[in-house]
């Protein structure tokens, strides 16, 4: 582990991980040893993000296929 801190054994959740700061942070967390769960609004963008990654990025893809509005109880 070559870095300032070690996140081995930790899990990080990064929203908006398919581009910009979210993509950068997911890669940085993975390089620090974390298992990274990445999310985005579209499955295609997540797949493209994984294809751009290196071997240290371990991710679970979460896709929302149906949105249900939240109503007051």
C-alpha positions as CSV (number, residue, x, y, z in Angstrom):
1,X,0.0,0.0,0.0
2,X,1.7,3.1,-1.2
3,X,-0.2,6.1,0.1
4,X,-0.9,8.4,3.0
5,X,-3.6,6.2,4.5
6,X,-4.8,2.6,4.3
7,X,-8.5,1.9,3.7
8,X,-8.1,-1.9,3.4
9,X,-11.1,-3.7,4.8
10,X,-13.3,-0.5,4.5
11,X,-16.2,0.1,2.1
12,X,-16.8,3.4,0.4
13,X,-19.9,4.5,-1.4
14,X,-19.4,7.1,-4.1
15,X,-22.4,8.7,-5.8
16,X,-22.0,10.3,-9.2
17,X,-19.0,8.1,-9.8
18,X,-19.2,8.0,-13.6
19,X,-17.5,11.3,-14.2
20,X,-15.8,14.3,-12.6
21,X,-15.0,14.4,-8.9
22,X,-17.0,11.3,-8.2
23,X,-15.0,9.3,-10.7
24,X,-11.7,10.7,-9.3
25,X,-12.7,10.0,-5.7
26,X,-13.8,6.4,-6.4
27,X,-10.4,5.7,-8.0
28,X,-8.5,7.4,-5.2
29,X,-10.4,5.4,-2.5
30,X,-9.8,2.2,-4.4
31,X,-6.1,2.9,-4.6
32,X,-6.1,3.4,-0.9
33,X,-7.5,-0.1,-0.5
34,X,-11.2,0.4,0.0
35,X,-13.9,-1.7,-1.7
36,X,-15.8,0.9,-3.6
37,X,-19.5,0.9,-4.4
38,X,-20.2,3.3,-7.3
39,X,-23.5,4.8,-8.3
40,X,-24.8,6.8,-11.2
41,X,-28.0,7.7,-12.9
42,X,-27.4,5.4,-15.9
43,X,-26.0,1.9,-16.2
44,X,-24.2,2.8,-19.4
45,X,-22.2,5.5,-17.7
46,X,-21.1,3.2,-14.9
47,X,-20.0,0.5,-17.3
48,X,-18.0,3.1,-19.3
49,X,-16.5,4.3,-16.0
50,X,-15.4,0.8,-15.1
51,X,-13.8,0.3,-18.5
52,X,-11.7,3.4,-18.0
53,X,-10.5,2.1,-14.7
54,X,-7.4,0.2,-13.6
55,X,-7.3,-3.1,-11.8
56,X,-7.5,-1.6,-8.3
57,X,-11.1,-0.4,-8.8
58,X,-13.4,-3.0,-7.3
59,X,-17.0,-2.0,-7.6
60,X,-20.6,-3.1,-7.3
61,X,-23.0,-1.5,-9.8
62,X,-26.3,-0.4,-8.4
63,X,-29.0,0.4,-11.0
64,X,-32.3,2.0,-10.1
65,X,-34.7,0.5,-12.7
66,X,-37.9,2.0,-11.2
67,X,-38.3,5.2,-9.2
68,X,-41.2,5.3,-6.7
69,X,-42.1,8.8,-5.3
70,X,-41.8,9.2,-1.6
71,X,-45.0,10.3,0.0
72,X,-45.7,11.7,3.5
73,X,-47.1,9.1,5.9
